[in-house]
Amino acid sequence: MESSIENVDVVEYNYKDENKKTIRKNLEVDFIINRGSNRYYILSALNVDTREK
């Protein structure tokens, strides 16, 4: 199985809410790993000070 790693800043995430309305969000990610037909999004954090983060 072949893998690849990309450095990325922002990924657009599209989904539908409970009213079937399309929502678009920009998510900050550090890496995307493509492995076969799977895609993994990784955001690394050095320190998370509060529970909200």
C-alpha positions as CSV (number, residue, x, y, z in Angstrom):
1,M,0.0,0.0,0.0
2,E,1.4,3.4,-1.0
3,S,1.4,6.4,1.3
4,S,2.0,10.1,0.8
5,I,2.3,13.0,3.2
6,E,1.4,16.6,2.4
7,N,2.0,19.8,4.4
8,V,-1.2,21.8,4.5
9,D,-2.5,24.9,6.3
10,V,-6.3,24.9,5.7
11,V,-8.7,22.3,4.4
12,E,-12.3,23.1,3.4
13,Y,-14.8,20.8,5.1
14,N,-18.3,20.5,3.7
15,Y,-21.2,18.9,5.4
16,K,-25.0,19.2,5.8
17,D,-26.7,20.3,9.0
18,E,-29.9,18.8,10.5
19,N,-31.9,21.0,8.1
20,K,-30.0,19.7,5.0
21,K,-28.3,23.0,4.6
22,T,-24.7,22.8,3.2
23,I,-22.2,24.1,5.7
24,R,-18.6,25.0,4.7
25,K,-15.8,25.3,7.3
26,N,-12.1,25.9,6.9
27,L,-10.2,23.7,9.2
28,E,-6.6,24.2,10.1
29,V,-4.4,21.1,9.7
30,D,-0.7,20.5,9.7
31,F,-0.5,17.3,7.6
32,I,-2.7,15.1,5.4
33,I,-1.7,11.5,5.0
34,N,-3.1,9.6,2.0
35,R,-2.8,5.9,2.5
36,G,-4.6,3.8,-0.1
37,S,-8.2,5.1,-0.3
38,N,-8.0,6.5,3.3
39,R,-7.1,10.1,4.1
40,Y,-6.0,11.2,7.6
41,Y,-5.9,14.9,8.7
42,I,-3.5,15.7,11.5
43,L,-3.3,18.9,13.6
44,S,-0.4,18.8,16.0
45,A,-0.4,20.8,19.3
46,L,2.6,21.6,21.5
47,N,0.5,22.7,24.4
48,V,-3.3,22.8,25.1
49,D,-3.8,25.1,28.1
50,T,-7.6,25.0,28.4
51,R,-10.3,22.4,28.0
52,E,-12.0,24.5,25.2
53,K,-8.9,24.1,22.9
